[in-house]
Amino acid sequence: MSNFSKIVLIIILVLSFFFIKEKWGNNITNFVSSFGSIPKIELNNPVASKTTNKPKPVEKEQTEVVKKPTEIPTKNEVKKEKETVSIYFLALDSNDNGIYKKVQREVPIGENKLEFAINELLKGPNIIEKSAGAYSEIPKTTKLLKVKQTGNKVIIDFSSDFQYGGGTDSIYSRMMQLIKTAIANTENKKIYLYLDGKQVNIIGGEGIMITQPLTEKSLEV
């Protein structure tokens, strides 16, 4: 291209620039400058750019176990164990020999253990025990006047009916029923038999000797 042609081309471009500027004004300047504000786009790894939607791990809640102090039950809350007493009746073994048969009774709350046992002895065996062959040699008219416990001494006071009726064997058996029952329900105390308020050393019409305090050898001469 000749120098003349170049000059002509430059003049045309300059005129074109002024023409465009005159027609659109500053809009062209803003249009051109807007190209410089286009943000730069970075191409990253598409896999790595994905938002991970995994939930955050939930921390385990630590529950502190508070141990309650040991509570001491009050007297009203303490459950008393049920007491039982042993009572001795008579029965026959398989060879028809007389034996002393021990049965149990549950003591009602508030009852004196020994007094309850003696009263049950005087009542005799119940229906079930009778059906099993149990019986008593103590007269049904016998009454318990009192059971007195002082220190290491126990007094069992019967009405005089206790010594009447039956022969020597019957009196011996009823005495052993009383002795075994009293000893089983008394702890380390000396036991004495009274009739109508008086200590007895001889019992029954045949005059059986008794050594006191009562033991299982009290009737041995």
FENPE-V38756 format. One record per residue. N is the residue number from 1. RES is the residue in three letters. PHI is phi in whole degrees, -180 to 180 (999 if undefined). PSI is psi as a letter, one per 40 degrees, with the letter a starting at -180 (999 if undefined). OMEGA is omega as a letter, one per 40 degrees, with the letter a starting at -180 (999 if undefined). Layout:
n:N res:RES phi:PHI psi:PSI omega:OMEGA
n:N res:RES phi:PHI psi:PSI omega:OMEGA
This chain:
n:1 res:MET phi:999 psi:h omega:a
n:2 res:SER phi:-78 psi:i omega:a
n:3 res:ASN phi:-61 psi:d omega:i
n:4 res:PHE phi:-63 psi:d omega:i
n:5 res:SER phi:-62 psi:d omega:a
n:6 res:LYS phi:-63 psi:d omega:a
n:7 res:ILE phi:-64 psi:d omega:a
n:8 res:VAL phi:-62 psi:d omega:a
n:9 res:LEU phi:-65 psi:d omega:a
n:10 res:ILE phi:-66 psi:d omega:a
n:11 res:ILE phi:-61 psi:d omega:i
n:12 res:ILE phi:-61 psi:d omega:a
n:13 res:LEU phi:-64 psi:d omega:a
n:14 res:VAL phi:-65 psi:d omega:i
n:15 res:LEU phi:-62 psi:d omega:i
n:16 res:SER phi:-63 psi:d omega:a
n:17 res:PHE phi:-63 psi:d omega:a
n:18 res:PHE phi:-66 psi:d omega:i
n:19 res:PHE phi:-66 psi:d omega:a
n:20 res:ILE phi:-67 psi:d omega:a
n:21 res:LYS phi:-63 psi:d omega:a
n:22 res:GLU phi:-68 psi:d omega:a
n:23 res:LYS phi:-80 psi:d omega:a
n:24 res:TRP phi:-104 psi:e omega:i
n:25 res:GLY phi:66 psi:b omega:a
n:26 res:ASN phi:-78 psi:e omega:a
n:27 res:ASN phi:-62 psi:d omega:i
n:28 res:ILE phi:-68 psi:d omega:i
n:29 res:THR phi:-66 psi:d omega:i
n:30 res:ASN phi:-66 psi:d omega:a
n:31 res:PHE phi:-65 psi:d omega:a
n:32 res:VAL phi:-70 psi:d omega:a
n:33 res:SER phi:-70 psi:d omega:a
n:34 res:SER phi:-65 psi:d omega:i
n:35 res:PHE phi:-66 psi:d omega:a
n:36 res:GLY phi:-78 psi:e omega:a
n:37 res:SER phi:-96 psi:e omega:i
n:38 res:ILE phi:-67 psi:h omega:a
n:39 res:PRO phi:-64 psi:i omega:i
n:40 res:LYS phi:-80 psi:h omega:a
n:41 res:ILE phi:-98 psi:h omega:i
n:42 res:GLU phi:-104 psi:h omega:i
n:43 res:LEU phi:-96 psi:h omega:i
n:44 res:ASN phi:-103 psi:i omega:i
n:45 res:ASN phi:-64 psi:h omega:a
n:46 res:PRO phi:-61 psi:d omega:i
n:47 res:VAL phi:-71 psi:d omega:a
n:48 res:ALA phi:-73 psi:d omega:a
n:49 res:SER phi:-83 psi:e omega:i
n:50 res:LYS phi:-68 psi:h omega:i
n:51 res:THR phi:-74 psi:h omega:i
n:52 res:THR phi:-83 psi:h omega:a
n:53 res:ASN phi:-101 psi:e omega:i
n:54 res:LYS phi:-68 psi:h omega:i
n:55 res:PRO phi:-69 psi:i omega:i
n:56 res:LYS phi:-67 psi:i omega:i
n:57 res:PRO phi:-63 psi:h omega:i
n:58 res:VAL phi:-85 psi:h omega:i
n:59 res:GLU phi:-70 psi:h omega:a
n:60 res:LYS phi:-66 psi:h omega:i
n:61 res:GLU phi:-77 psi:h omega:a
n:62 res:GLN phi:-96 psi:h omega:i
n:63 res:THR phi:-93 psi:h omega:i
n:64 res:GLU phi:-84 psi:h omega:a
n:65 res:VAL phi:-86 psi:h omega:i
n:66 res:VAL phi:-93 psi:h omega:a
n:67 res:LYS phi:-82 psi:h omega:i
n:68 res:LYS phi:-74 psi:i omega:i
n:69 res:PRO phi:-65 psi:i omega:a
n:70 res:THR phi:-61 psi:h omega:a
n:71 res:GLU phi:-90 psi:h omega:i
n:72 res:ILE phi:-91 psi:h omega:a
n:73 res:PRO phi:-65 psi:i omega:i
n:74 res:THR phi:-75 psi:i omega:a
n:75 res:LYS phi:-60 psi:d omega:a
n:76 res:ASN phi:-72 psi:d omega:a
n:77 res:GLU phi:-87 psi:e omega:a
n:78 res:VAL phi:-73 psi:h omega:a
n:79 res:LYS phi:-84 psi:h omega:i
n:80 res:LYS phi:-78 psi:h omega:i
n:81 res:GLU phi:-72 psi:i omega:a
n:82 res:LYS phi:-69 psi:h omega:i
n:83 res:GLU phi:-93 psi:i omega:i
n:84 res:THR phi:-127 psi:i omega:i
n:85 res:VAL phi:-122 psi:i omega:i
n:86 res:SER phi:-104 psi:h omega:a
n:87 res:ILE phi:-126 psi:i omega:a
n:88 res:TYR phi:-111 psi:h omega:i
n:89 res:PHE phi:-115 psi:a omega:a
n:90 res:LEU phi:-113 psi:i omega:i
n:91 res:ALA phi:-162 psi:i omega:i
n:92 res:LEU phi:-115 psi:h omega:i
n:93 res:ASP phi:-82 psi:a omega:a
n:94 res:SER phi:-65 psi:e omega:i
n:95 res:ASN phi:-102 psi:e omega:a
n:96 res:ASP phi:62 psi:f omega:i
n:97 res:ASN phi:-94 psi:i omega:a
n:98 res:GLY phi:-68 psi:h omega:i
n:99 res:ILE phi:-134 psi:i omega:i
n:100 res:TYR phi:-98 psi:h omega:a
n:101 res:LYS phi:-102 psi:h omega:i
n:102 res:LYS phi:-89 psi:h omega:i
n:103 res:VAL phi:-126 psi:i omega:a
n:104 res:GLN phi:-112 psi:i omega:i
n:105 res:ARG phi:-131 psi:i omega:i
n:106 res:GLU phi:-87 psi:h omega:a
n:107 res:VAL phi:-83 psi:h omega:i
n:108 res:PRO phi:-64 psi:i omega:a
n:109 res:ILE phi:-62 psi:h omega:i
n:110 res:GLY phi:92 psi:e omega:a
n:111 res:GLU phi:-84 psi:i omega:i
n:112 res:ASN phi:-71 psi:h omega:a
n:113 res:LYS phi:-60 psi:d omega:a
n:114 res:LEU phi:-68 psi:d omega:a
n:115 res:GLU phi:-62 psi:d omega:i
n:116 res:PHE phi:-64 psi:d omega:a
n:117 res:ALA phi:-63 psi:d omega:a
n:118 res:ILE phi:-67 psi:d omega:i
n:119 res:ASN phi:-63 psi:d omega:i
n:120 res:GLU phi:-67 psi:d omega:i
n:121 res:LEU phi:-63 psi:d omega:a
n:122 res:LEU phi:-68 psi:d omega:i
n:123 res:LYS phi:-68 psi:d omega:a
n:124 res:GLY phi:86 psi:i omega:a
n:125 res:PRO phi:-67 psi:i omega:i
n:126 res:ASN phi:-82 psi:a omega:a
n:127 res:ILE phi:-60 psi:d omega:a
n:128 res:ILE phi:-65 psi:d omega:a
n:129 res:GLU phi:-68 psi:d omega:i
n:130 res:LYS phi:-65 psi:d omega:i
n:131 res:SER phi:-66 psi:d omega:i
n:132 res:ALA phi:-88 psi:e omega:i
n:133 res:GLY phi:102 psi:e omega:a
n:134 res:ALA phi:-79 psi:i omega:i
n:135 res:TYR phi:-152 psi:i omega:a
n:136 res:SER phi:-135 psi:i omega:i
n:137 res:GLU phi:-100 psi:e omega:i
n:138 res:ILE phi:-79 psi:h omega:a
n:139 res:PRO phi:-59 psi:h omega:a
n:140 res:LYS phi:-67 psi:e omega:a
n:141 res:THR phi:-82 psi:e omega:a
n:142 res:THR phi:-67 psi:h omega:i
n:143 res:LYS phi:-118 psi:i omega:i
n:144 res:LEU phi:-88 psi:h omega:a
n:145 res:LEU phi:-81 psi:d omega:i
n:146 res:LYS phi:-171 psi:i omega:i
n:147 res:VAL phi:-124 psi:h omega:a
n:148 res:LYS phi:-115 psi:h omega:i
n:149 res:GLN phi:-120 psi:h omega:i
n:150 res:THR phi:-134 psi:h omega:a
n:151 res:GLY phi:59 psi:b omega:i
n:152 res:ASN phi:-105 psi:f omega:a
n:153 res:LYS phi:-123 psi:h omega:i
n:154 res:VAL phi:-125 psi:h omega:i
n:155 res:ILE phi:-113 psi:h omega:i
n:156 res:ILE phi:-110 psi:h omega:a
n:157 res:ASP phi:-110 psi:h omega:i
n:158 res:PHE phi:-105 psi:i omega:i
n:159 res:SER phi:-71 psi:i omega:a
n:160 res:SER phi:-65 psi:e omega:i
n:161 res:ASP phi:-58 psi:d omega:a
n:162 res:PHE phi:-58 psi:d omega:a
n:163 res:GLN phi:-96 psi:e omega:a
n:164 res:TYR phi:-102 psi:i omega:i
n:165 res:GLY phi:88 psi:i omega:i
n:166 res:GLY phi:79 psi:i omega:a
n:167 res:GLY phi:-98 psi:a omega:a
n:168 res:THR phi:-61 psi:d omega:a
n:169 res:ASP phi:-63 psi:d omega:i
n:170 res:SER phi:-65 psi:d omega:i
n:171 res:ILE phi:-65 psi:d omega:i
n:172 res:TYR phi:-60 psi:d omega:a
n:173 res:SER phi:-65 psi:d omega:a
n:174 res:ARG phi:-67 psi:d omega:i
n:175 res:MET phi:-65 psi:d omega:i
n:176 res:MET phi:-69 psi:d omega:i
n:177 res:GLN phi:-60 psi:d omega:i
n:178 res:LEU phi:-64 psi:d omega:a
n:179 res:ILE phi:-62 psi:d omega:a
n:180 res:LYS phi:-62 psi:d omega:a
n:181 res:THR phi:-67 psi:d omega:a
n:182 res:ALA phi:-64 psi:d omega:a
n:183 res:ILE phi:-64 psi:d omega:a
n:184 res:ALA phi:-65 psi:d omega:a
n:185 res:ASN phi:-117 psi:e omega:i
n:186 res:THR phi:-132 psi:h omega:a
n:187 res:GLU phi:-104 psi:h omega:i
n:188 res:ASN phi:50 psi:f omega:i
n:189 res:LYS phi:-128 psi:i omega:i
n:190 res:LYS phi:-83 psi:h omega:a
n:191 res:ILE phi:-109 psi:h omega:a
n:192 res:TYR phi:-125 psi:i omega:i
n:193 res:LEU phi:-101 psi:h omega:i
n:194 res:TYR phi:-119 psi:i omega:i
n:195 res:LEU phi:-124 psi:h omega:a
n:196 res:ASP phi:53 psi:f omega:i
n:197 res:GLY phi:86 psi:e omega:a
n:198 res:LYS phi:-126 psi:h omega:i
n:199 res:GLN phi:-68 psi:h omega:a
n:200 res:VAL phi:-113 psi:i omega:i
n:201 res:ASN phi:-118 psi:e omega:i
n:202 res:ILE phi:-133 psi:h omega:a
n:203 res:ILE phi:-135 psi:i omega:i
n:204 res:GLY phi:86 psi:i omega:i
n:205 res:GLY phi:-64 psi:d omega:a
n:206 res:GLU phi:-90 psi:e omega:i
n:207 res:GLY phi:70 psi:g omega:i
n:208 res:ILE phi:-80 psi:h omega:a
n:209 res:MET phi:-75 psi:i omega:i
n:210 res:ILE phi:-127 psi:h omega:i
n:211 res:THR phi:-99 psi:h omega:a
n:212 res:GLN phi:-121 psi:i omega:e
n:213 res:PRO phi:-65 psi:i omega:a
n:214 res:LEU phi:-72 psi:h omega:i
n:215 res:THR phi:-139 psi:i omega:i
n:216 res:GLU phi:-72 psi:e omega:i
n:217 res:LYS phi:-108 psi:e omega:a
n:218 res:SER phi:-66 psi:d omega:a
n:219 res:LEU phi:-98 psi:e omega:i
n:220 res:GLU phi:-81 psi:h omega:a
n:221 res:VAL phi:-90 psi:999 omega:999
